[in-house]
């Protein structure tokens, strides 16, 4: 169990003071399915985007567990799940790989902007014909003098319609594979690069996604993150942070949801008793608490192991599986506990359920995580 120090608690208290404003009109914004630029400005001002980055670039120099602790606080206090997801995406999609693998020149040019949140960051991995099988991507980059020329397309790019800076993964070797992929930093206005219209989706609606298109897109060779052929190493680092950060936010959302259900169960009267006195309801809430604490333990234990340099391959798969499925179970239970009110948009409970479904898909589906765990047990991962 982590004992948070005074500085960490003060950071959390400072963030909490922004959450009411960040949450305002969250149900209406979800219905509009538009990126809330006014709320993003508040995100920039509150400083959460600076957390894990070096002070030399305007960051706060905080480690992974502390960053997660603050993101958990964001999830607990801000009711806009799409905005929360956009924050996580910005943090891990560009800043994290650039800080770890970027050249000194790339860091000097882009890290201050990443810390400030202008422009918004995104990363492009998934393609129409390759989702979970990311190494089979068809977007190709060929070297031409001091540039690379990118051709292909990406889809389901979170923050894509509003981002100004992208980390794009493309094949640089015909055979692909782990050593045939390279990560590139691409600015939005690069010739030959364009974005599609926002794609309507089930949840996380205020974090828009779209397709990206590369048609002879020329990117300076100096914009390679890491080394040519080292894209898989970059992506592996990003995915570790993505899972831990995005589901730390979900952990905070689960905490808020649990308290919301406890309060509702204490106040809602049916057949002369508050519904919390009925075992069918109280056991659902008890399961929510168990799921919350199980998720918390896996998230922070895995973060501590990663920070210590330990192998977290299995831990990360289990963490992602537990966190995503417990969050979904929690959201479904909340709808059931609220009954007809839970099904109505005004309570915001049904929105949580729609958002939670996504967690079992992005960052590696539940099926992929089970394959990884079984493979590490010597069972081959099964198809």
N, C-alpha and C positions, 0 to 999 in steps of 0.2 A: 504493500500500500504506500502510495506517495503522500508525503506530508508537505503541503505547499507552504512556501515561506511567505514572509510579509510582502516582499516585492511582488511576488506572483499574485497574491490576493489583492494587492492594490491595483495591479493591472486589470484584474477581473472586475473589480468594483468600478474602475473607470469605464470599462466597456459597457457594463450594465446600465450606466447612465444614458447611453445612446439607444438602448433597445426599444424603448417605447416609441421613439420617433421612427426607428427603422421598421417597426411593425405596423405603423399607422396605415389604414386602408389595405391591409394585406389581402383580404378576401376579394375586394374590388380589383386589385392589381392582378390577382390570379385569374379572374374572369376575363380581364383585358388581354392577358397573355403577352404583355409588352415589358421590355426591360425597363426597370425603374431608375432612370438616370438621376432623378433627384435623391433617391435613397443611396445610389452609388456614391454621390458626392459626400453623403454622411459617412459612408464606409471609409472613404478616403480621409476624411477629417478625424475619425476616431482612432486611426493608426493601426488597425488590426492587420492591414496589408504589409506592414513593416516588420511584423513579429520575427520571422525566422532569418532575416537577412542582416548582413554585416553592417555595423555602424558606419563604415566607410562610405556606404552608398545611401545612407539615410535610414537604415534599418534599426531594429531594436536589439539584434544579436541574441535572440532567445533560442533555446534548444527545442528539439521536437516535442518532448512531453509538455513543456510550457506552452508551445504553440497550440497543441491539442487542448490543453486546459482552457485556453482563451476561446478556441473554436467551440468547445463544449458549451461555454458560457454564451456564445453567440446563438447556438442552437436552442438553448434553454430560454433565452430572452427575446429573440427575433422570430416572429411567426411567419415570416416570408421564406419558405423553404427554397424557393427558386433563387432568391437573392443570396441566401446562405450558400447554396451550391455554386453560384457564380463566384463568390468570394474564395471558396476552396479551389475551384478550377483555376482562378487567376494565380493563387499562391503557388500551386504545384505544377502548373502547366509550363510556365516559362521561367519564373524566378528560381525555382528549386534546381532544375537542370543547368541553368546558366551559372548559378553560383557555384555549383559543384564541378562542372565540366567546361564552362566557357573560358575563352581566352581572356587575358587581361584587357585587351582592347574592347571586346564585346561587353564585358562587365562594366567597364568605365562608361561606355556609350548607353547601355540599356538598363543597368540595375537601378539607378536613381528613379527612372520612370516607372519601373516595376514596383518599387517601394511606394511611390506616390499613387499608383493605380491609374495612371494616365500615360499610355493607353491600357485598355483592358487586355488581358492575356488569354490565350487559348492554345490547345494543342490538337493536332490532326493525326489520328492513327487509323481509325476504322474506315473501311472502304465498302462500297456496295456489295462486293463479292467476298470480302474477308472481314468478318467480325472478330470472333474469338481466335481465329487462325490469323493473327496479325502479321506473322512473318511471311504470309503468302500475298502480301500487298502488291499491287500492280503499278502504283505510282513510282515512276523511275526518274532518277537524276543522273545525268551523264556529265562528265567533266569536259569543259570547253575553255581552255586557257585558265584565266583567273576566275572563272565562274562555273557554276553548275546550272544545267538547264533541266527544269522539272516539268514532267508531263504526267497527267493522271487526274484523279479526283479522290476526295475524301467525303465522308458523310457522318451524320450524327455528331457534329463538332459543337460541343457546348460552348456558349459565349460567341460562337462564330459570327453571327450577324452584327455584333457590337464590338468585337475585338479589333485591336489595331496591331497586335503583335502575336505571331503564331510560331510554335515549334512544330515543324512538319517532318514526319518520318517517311523516307523514301528509299527504295532499293537503289543501291549503287553498284551492285554486282548482279549479272544475269541470273545466277543460281539462287539469289536471295539467301535465306538462312540467317543464322545468328550473326554472322560476320559480313552480311551483305546489305545491311541497312544503316542509313546515316541520318542524323538529326540536323535539321537546318532551321535557322532563325529567319523568318520571313515577315517583312512589313506588309501591311494591308495594301498599300498603294504600289506595290511592286508590279511592273508591267508583266502581263501574261498570267496574273493571279486575279481571280474573281470569286465572289461569294454568291451563293444562291439565296432564295427567299427563306425566311424562317419556316421551319416545318412544325405543323401543329402536332401536339403531343398530349399524352394523358395527364402528366403531372410536371412539377418543377417548371411551371409555365413562364415564370418571370426570368428564367435563365434560358434564353432562346438558343436553338441550335439550327444548323443549316448544312448544306453541302459546300465544299470548296472545289474549285477547278483550276488546274494548272495547264496552261497551253503555251509551251515554250517560255516558261517563267524563269528568268535569269536571276540567280542568287549569287552574290560574291562568295568565293571559296572561303573567305575569312568568316563567313556566317555559319560555318559548320560548328556544331556544338560537340566538343570532344574531338574525336578523330574520325576520318572516313572509315566506314565499316563498323564503327563503335556505337551505332544507334541503339542496339539491343541493350547494351550496358546502361546507356542514358535512360532508356524506357524502363528498365528494371528498377532503377533508383526512383524514378518518378512514380511508378505504380506503388511502391512501398509507401511513399509519402501520401499519395492520393487516397489509398485505402484508409490509412490511419487518420488523416485530416478530415476527409469527408464523413467518415463514420463517427468521429469525435463530435461533429456537428449533430449527427443523428442521435448520439447518446444524449446530448442536451435536449433535443426535441423529445426523446423518450421520457426524460425526467419531467419536463413540463407537462407532457401528456398524462403521465401517471398522476401528478398532483391534480390536474384538471378532472380526472376520473374520480379520484378520492373525494374531491369537493362536491362533484355532481352526485356521487353515491350517498353522501351525507345529507344532501339537501333535497333530493328527489324522493317524494313520498308516493308509494303505491300500496293499495290494500291496507292502509293505516300504518305502514312502516317505511322507513327510509330504505331504499333499495340496497344500500350497503349491508343491511341486516340479512339479506338473502344470500345463502351460500353460493348460488350460481353466479352472483355478481362479485361477491368478495373474493372468490377463488380466481376469477378472471383478473382482478386487480392484484392479487398475490402473485399470479403468474407474470404479470407485467413487471412487478418489482424484481422477481427472480431473473427475468430476461434482461432488465436494466443492469443489475449488478454483475451478471455473467458477462454482458457486453463490456462493461467498464473494465473488468479484470482483464479480459483478453486484449482490449485496446492498449491499456497502459503497460501491461506486462510485456506485450510485444514491442511497444515503443522503447521500453527500457533495454530490452535485449538488442534491438537494432542499434540504439545509441551506443551500446557497449561493444558493438562490432560482432555480435554473434550471428549465426545463421538462423534466419527467421522464415525460411521457405515454408515449412509446415505451419508454423505459428501464424503467419500472415494469411494463409489459406483458411485456416480455422477461424481466425479473427474476422475475416471478411464474411465468411459463411454465417457465423453466429450473429454478428452485428446486423447484417442485412435481413436475416430471417426473423430475428427477435424484434427488430424495428417494425417489420411488416406485421408480425403477430400482435404487437402492441397496438398498432394503428387499427387493425381489424377489431381487436377487443374493445377499443375506445368507441368505435362506431356502434358496436353491439350494446355496450353499456349505456350509451346515450339514446339508444332506440331510434325512434323517428327523428328526434332532434339531431342525432348523429348523421343521419342521411341528408339533412338539410345543409345547404351551403353556409348559412349564417353562423353556425357554430365553429366552422373551420375544421371540424373533425374529419369530414369526408375528404377534404383537401390533403390532410396528412396521409390518409390511406393511399390516395393516388400518387403522392410523392414517394411513399415508401416502396411501392412496387418497383420503381426504377433501381433501387439499391440491390435488388437480386439479379440485375442485368449488367449495369455498368461496372467497370473495373474488374471484369471477369465474372461470368455468370455463376450462380450457385452450382450448376452442373460442372463447370470447369474447376471450381474449388474442390469439389468432391473427387474429381479425377486426380487432382494434384495430391490430395491426401492419400488416396488409395495407391497412387504410383509410388509415393514415398514409403508405403508399407510393403512394396514389392509386388503389388497386384497389377501393375501395368497401366493403371489409369483408366482402362476400359473405354470403349467407344460405343 
